Amino acid sequence: METTESVLRMVLVGLGATLIMDLSALMQARVFGLASLDYRLVGRWLGHMPKGQFRHASIVAAPRIWNESLMGWVFHYLTGGVFALVLLGFQGPGWLCNPALMPALLTGLISVLAPFCIMQPAFGFGFAAAKTPAPNRARRRSLIAHLTFGVGLFVAGWLLIQLFPAPVCLGQG
């Protein structure tokens, strides 16, 4: 499979996996009343970066940024595409012809390092949510969300090859 096609297909897989993760979060919110991350906060964090502020005592208390919600959601989906490309980098284009669950789950597991090590500390929540009222619950929910993303990578990869088979993959099933 050509590199450009592989990258485009994998970005689609990442977007699909992110959508699956978000649909799971929506179901958890509706069924169990569990709220997920407010992506406005991600946009707020990003919006303060051009001003040189990368860390906050409390992102919730930081001044709002114009279009922070849109910025946060776009970044969320771009990040899903990037983590899908990480999977492609480690597995190669053959994964797109024959998606496998374990590498996708491992990618989801690795992706939880972003909130634990970068975003939560930068938001003022501490390393791996250590400064939140219920750190273990926050960690568990992050882990579940990112493992759901990993499942989403597999499901989106499988759906993509079923619905739009790549000519180079035909006969490899």
VOBA-1610 file (N, C-alpha, C; in pm, whole numbers, padded with zeros to 5 digits, always signed):
BEGIN
Met+00085-00116+00000Met+00000+00000+00000Met+00090+00123+00000Glu+00058+00221-00083Glu+00139+00342-00089Glu+00134+00417+00044Thr+00241+00487+00073Thr+00251+00558+00201Thr+00138+00659+00218Thr+00110+00737+00115Thr+00004+00838+00126Thr-00130+00774+00156Glu-00161+00666+00086Glu-00288+00596+00110Glu-00291+00538+00251Ser-00181+00481+00295Ser-00176+00425+00431Ser-00199+00532+00536Val-00135+00647+00519Val-00149+00755+00615Val-00294+00805+00616Leu-00352+00826+00499Leu-00491+00873+00492Leu-00587+00772+00554Arg-00567+00646+00524Arg-00654+00543+00581Arg-00638+00539+00733Met-00516+00551+00782Met-00494+00542+00925Met-00550+00664+00997Val-00541+00782+00935Val-00603+00900+00995Val-00753+00879+01006Leu-00815+00820+00903Leu-00958+00788+00910Leu-00986+00690+01024Val-00899+00593+01041Val-00914+00497+01151Val-00907+00571+01284Gly-00813+00663+01297Gly-00800+00741+01421Gly-00922+00826+01449Leu-00976+00888+01345Leu-01097+00968+01363Leu-01214+00879+01403Gly-01224+00762+01340Gly-01330+00667+01375Gly-01315+00616+01517Ala-01192+00588+01557Ala-01167+00539+01693Ala-01202+00646+01796Thr-01172+00770+01765Thr-01205+00880+01855Thr-01357+00895+01865Leu-01425+00880+01754Leu-01572+00885+01756Leu-01629+00771+01842Ile-01572+00653+01829Ile-01617+00539+01910Ile-01593+00568+02058Met-01478+00625+02091Met-01448+00662+02228Met-01550+00763+02280Asp-01584+00861+02197Asp-01680+00964+02238Asp-01821+00909+02251Leu-01858+00817+02164Leu-01991+00754+02175Leu-01999+00672+02303Ser-01891+00604+02337Ser-01887+00529+02463Ser-01901+00624+02582Ala-01832+00737+02577Ala-01842+00835+02687Ala-01984+00890+02696Leu-02046+00912+02582Leu-02184+00961+02581Leu-02279+00859+02644Met-02260+00733+02608Met-02343+00627+02668Met-02320+00619+02819Gln-02195+00628+02863Gln-02164+00625+03006Gln-02229+00743+03078Ala-02232+00858+03012Ala-02295+00976+03072Ala-02446+00957+03084Arg-02506+00903+02978Arg-02651+00885+02979Arg-02696+00773+03071Val-02623+00663+03072Val-02665+00546+03150Val-02622+00556+03296Phe-02498+00598+03318Phe-02443+00597+03454Phe-02422+00735+03514Gly-02448+00839+03436Gly-02429+00976+03485Gly-02283+01015+03500Leu-02193+00947+03427Leu-02049+00976+03435Leu-02012+01081+03331Ala-01970+01196+03376Ala-01929+01302+03283Ala-01788+01274+03235Ser-01763+01305+03108Ser-01628+01290+03055Ser-01559+01426+03056Leu-01437+01431+03008Leu-01360+01554+03003Leu-01436+01659+02923Asp-01437+01779+02973Asp-01495+01893+02902Asp-01387+01944+02807Tyr-01405+01923+02679Tyr-01301+01959+02582Tyr-01283+02109+02567Arg-01374+02187+02626Arg-01350+02332+02633Arg-01222+02359+02710Leu-01195+02277+02811Leu-01075+02297+02891Leu-00949+02272+02810Val-00955+02177+02719Val-00842+02151+02629Val-00820+02274+02540Gly-00929+02326+02485Gly-00919+02447+02403Gly-00867+02566+02482Arg-00910+02578+02606Arg-00863+02686+02692Arg-00713+02674+02714Trp-00667+02551+02741Trp-00525+02525+02761Trp-00446+02563+02636Leu-00494+02518+02521Leu-00426+02550+02395Leu-00428+02700+02368Gly-00541+02764+02399Gly-00555+02907+02372Gly-00463+02994+02454His-00420+02946+02568His-00327+03024+02651His-00181+03002+02609Met-00154+02899+02530Met-00016+02870+02491Met+00051+02982+02411Pro-00016+03044+02314Pro+00051+03153+02242Pro+00094+03269+02332Lys+00032+03280+02448Lys+00067+03384+02544Lys+00179+03338+02638Gly+00229+03216+02613Gly+00339+03163+02692Gly+00298+03089+02818Gln+00169+03065+02837Gln+00125+02993+02956Gln+00089+02849+02917Phe+00169+02755+02967Phe+00153+02614+02935Phe+00100+02533+03054Arg+00113+02589+03175Arg+00067+02523+03297Arg-00025+02618+03372His-00121+02560+03441His-00218+02639+03515His-00232+02582+03655Ala-00256+02670+03751Ala-00289+02623+03885Ala-00424+02553+03880Ser-00515+02608+03798Ser-00646+02546+03775Ser-00696+02592+03639Ile-00701+02502+03544Ile-00750+02537+03411Ile-00896+02580+03418Val-00969+02528+03514Val-01110+02564+03529Val-01123+02713+03563Ala-01029+02765+03643Ala-01033+02906+03684Ala-00964+02999+03584Ala-00893+02944+03487Ala-00822+03026+03388Ala-00923+03103+03303Pro-00886+03222+03256Pro-00977+03298+03171Pro-01017+03219+03046Arg-01143+03232+03009Arg-01193+03164+02890Arg-01126+03219+02765Ile-01123+03134+02664Ile-01064+03167+02534Ile-01174+03162+02429Trp-01169+03256+02336Trp-01266+03257+02227Trp-01257+03126+02149Asn-01369+03060+02126Asn-01379+02935+02050Asn-01307+02817+02118Glu-01297+02821+02249Glu-01223+02715+02319Glu-01287+02578+02300Ser-01417+02572+02292Ser-01484+02443+02273Ser-01447+02383+02138Leu-01461+02461+02033Leu-01425+02413+01899Leu-01278+02373+01893Met-01192+02457+01949Met-01049+02428+01949Met-01020+02297+02022Gly-01086+02276+02135Gly-01064+02154+02213Gly-01110+02029+02140Trp-01228+02037+02078Trp-01280+01920+02005Trp-01195+01888+01882Val-01153+01991+01809Val-01068+01967+01691Val-00936+01903+01734Phe-00877+01955+01841Phe-00752+01898+01891Phe-00771+01754+01935His-00882+01725+01999His-00915+01589+02044His-00914+01492+01925Tyr-00979+01530+01816Tyr-00983+01442+01699Tyr-00849+01436+01626Leu-00777+01547+01621Leu-00643+01544+01562Leu-00552+01451+01641Thr-00564+01454+01772Thr-00483+01366+01857Thr-00516+01220+01830Gly-00644+01189+01809Gly-00682+01053+01772Gly-00615+01009+01643Gly-00610+01099+01546Gly-00541+01069+01420Gly-00393+01046+01440Val-00332+01126+01526Val-00187+01111+01552Val-00158+00977+01620Phe-00238+00940+01720Phe-00214+00812+01786Phe-00238+00694+01691Ala-00329+00709+01597Ala-00347+00604+01496Ala-00222+00593+01410Leu-00159+00705+01380Leu-00035+00702+01302Leu+00078+00637+01381Val+00075+00649+01513Val+00173+00578+01597Val+00156+00428+01577Leu+00031+00383+01579Leu+00003+00241+01554Leu+00055+00199+01417Leu+00030+00281+01316Leu+00079+00251+01180Leu+00231+00244+01178Gly+00295+00337+01251Gly+00442+00338+01256Gly+00500+00211+01315Phe+00435+00158+01417Phe+00486+00037+01481Phe+00444-00091+01409Gln+00326-00092+01349Gln+00274-00213+01287Gln+00295-00218+01136Gly+00313-00104+01074Gly+00329-00099+00929Gly+00194-00106+00859Pro+00194-00084+00728Pro+00069-00079+00653Pro-00006-00212+00648Gly+00060-00320+00679Gly-00007-00450+00681Gly-00120-00455+00783Trp-00109-00375+00890Trp-00215-00373+00991Trp-00346-00325+00929Leu-00338-00235+00832Leu-00459-00184+00767Leu-00529-00292+00685Cys-00455-00389+00636Cys-00514-00499+00560Cys-00574-00604+00653Asn-00514-00619+00768Asn-00557-00722+00862Asn-00547-00667+01005Pro-00640-00579+01045Pro-00632-00519+01178Pro-00632-00624+01288Ala-00547-00602+01386Ala-00536-00692+01501Ala-00569-00615+01628Leu-00639-00679+01719Leu-00686-00613+01841Leu-00573-00576+01936Met-00480-00665+01962Met-00379-00640+02065Met-00293-00516+02037Pro-00241-00497+01915Pro-00166-00373+01891Pro-00253-00248+01907Ala-00380-00257+01870Ala-00471-00144+01886Ala-00493-00113+02035Leu-00515-00217+02115Leu-00532-00198+02260Leu-00406-00141+02324Leu-00290-00189+02281Leu-00164-00138+02333Leu-00148+00010+02299Thr-00188+00049+02179Thr-00183+00190+02140Thr-00275+00272+02229Gly-00394+00221+02255Gly-00486+00290+02346Gly-00426+00303+02485Leu-00362+00198+02533Leu-00298+00201+02665Leu-00186+00304+02668Ile-00104+00307+02565Ile+00005+00404+02557Ile-00050+00547+02550Ser-00163+00564+02482Ser-00218+00698+02465Ser-00262+00761+02597Val-00286+00681+02700Val-00327+00737+02830Val-00212+00813+02896Leu-00091+00793+02847Leu+00022+00869+02901Leu+00007+01018+02871Ala-00060+01055+02764Ala-00078+01196+02731Ala-00155+01270+02840Pro-00273+01222+02880Pro-00339+01294+02989Pro-00266+01281+03122Phe-00215+01162+03154Phe-00149+01143+03283Phe-00025+01231+03299Cys+00058+01236+03195Cys+00189+01301+03207Cys+00194+01444+03154Ile+00100+01481+03067Ile+00105+01615+03007Ile-00016+01699+03045Met-00133+01654+03006Met-00251+01738+03021Met-00293+01758+03167Gln-00306+01652+03243Gln-00352+01667+03381Gln-00256+01754+03464Pro-00125+01734+03454Pro-00036+01826+03526Pro-00048+01970+03476Ala-00060+01988+03346Ala-00070+02123+03290Ala-00201+02191+03328Phe-00305+02113+03353Phe-00435+02168+03392Phe-00441+02201+03541Gly-00338+02160+03616Gly-00339+02181+03760Gly-00399+02065+03836Phe-00420+01952+03765Phe-00480+01835+03828Phe-00375+01740+03886Gly-00247+01769+03861Gly-00140+01685+03911Gly-00109+01569+03816Phe+00006+01507+03839Phe+00047+01390+03760Phe-00056+01280+03781Ala-00110+01228+03673Ala-00211+01121+03678Ala-00325+01156+03774Ala-00368+01282+03766Ala-00484+01329+03842Ala-00465+01326+03993Ala-00339+01331+04039Ala-00309+01318+04182Ala-00373+01427+04267Lys-00398+01544+04210Lys-00454+01656+04288Lys-00606+01668+04275Thr-00670+01570+04216Thr-00815+01574+04203Thr-00879+01514+04328Pro-01007+01540+04352Pro-01071+01486+04472Pro-01071+01334+04480Ala-01078+01266+04365Ala-01078+01119+04364Ala-00981+01071+04256Pro-00850+01074+04286Pro-00750+01042+04184Pro-00766+00903+04121Asn-00793+00802+04203Asn-00804+00667+04147Asn-00924+00654+04053Arg-01033+00720+04087Arg-01150+00717+03998Arg-01116+00789+03866Ala-01047+00903+03874Ala-01009+00976+03754Ala-00914+00892+03668Arg-00820+00825+03731Arg-00725+00740+03657Arg-00798+00624+03589Arg-00887+00562+03663Arg-00963+00449+03608Arg-01047+00494+03487Arg-01110+00608+03499Arg-01193+00658+03389Arg-01108+00694+03268Ser-00990+00754+03290Ser-00898+00783+03179Ser-00854+00654+03112Leu-00819+00556+03193Leu-00774+00428+03139Leu-00885+00361+03057Ile-01007+00362+03108Ile-01119+00303+03034Ile-01142+00378+02903Ala-01137+00511+02907Ala-01157+00590+02786Ala-01051+00556+02680His-00928+00545+02723His-00820+00521+02627His-00816+00376+02578Leu-00855+00283+02663Leu-00868+00145+02614Leu-00985+00135+02516Thr-01090+00213+02540Thr-01201+00219+02445Thr-01152+00275+02312Phe-01064+00373+02317Phe-01002+00425+02196Phe-00926+00312+02124Gly-00854+00230+02200Gly-00783+00117+02140Gly-00878+00020+02073Val-00988-00014+02139Val-01090-00099+02076Val-01143-00029+01951Gly-01163+00102+01962Gly-01210+00180+01848Gly-01115+00175+01730Leu-00983+00174+01756Leu-00886+00160+01647Leu-00909+00029+01572Phe-00926-00077+01649Phe-00949-00208+01586Phe-01079-00208+01507Val-01189-00162+01569Val-01320-00163+01504Val-01319-00075+01380Ala-01263+00045+01392Ala-01259+00136+01277Ala-01171+00079+01166Gly-01060+00016+01202Gly-00974-00046+01101Gly-01044-00159+01030Trp-01114-00241+01106Trp-01188-00353+01048Trp-01300-00302+00957Leu-01375-00202+01005Leu-01483-00146+00923Leu-01430-00085+00794Leu-01320-00014+00803Leu-01264+00051+00685Leu-01227-00051+00578Ile-01162-00159+00618Ile-01120-00260+00520Ile-01241-00336+00465Gln-01348-00350+00545Gln-01469-00417+00497Gln-01545-00330+00398Leu-01555-00202+00430Leu-01635-00110+00348Leu-01560-00056+00228Phe-01431-00032+00245Phe-01349+00025+00138Phe-01216-00050+00129Pro-01221-00172+00074Pro-01098-00252+00069Pro-00992-00185-00019Ala-00872-00189+00029Ala-00760-00136-00050Ala-00724-00244-00152Pro-00704-00205-00277Pro-00670-00304-00380Pro-00554-00394-00342Val-00454-00339-00275Val-00336-00418-00238Val-00372-00522-00130Cys-00481-00500-00057Cys-00521-00591+00051Cys-00610-00705+00004Leu-00668-00693-00112Leu-00761-00795-00160Leu-00690-00929-00167Gly-00753-01027-00108Gly-00697-01162-00108Gly-00605-01191+00010Gln-00580-01087+00098Gln-00493-01110+00213Gln-00570-01153+00337Gly-00707-01124+00343Gly-00794-01150+00457Gly-00749-01254+00546
//
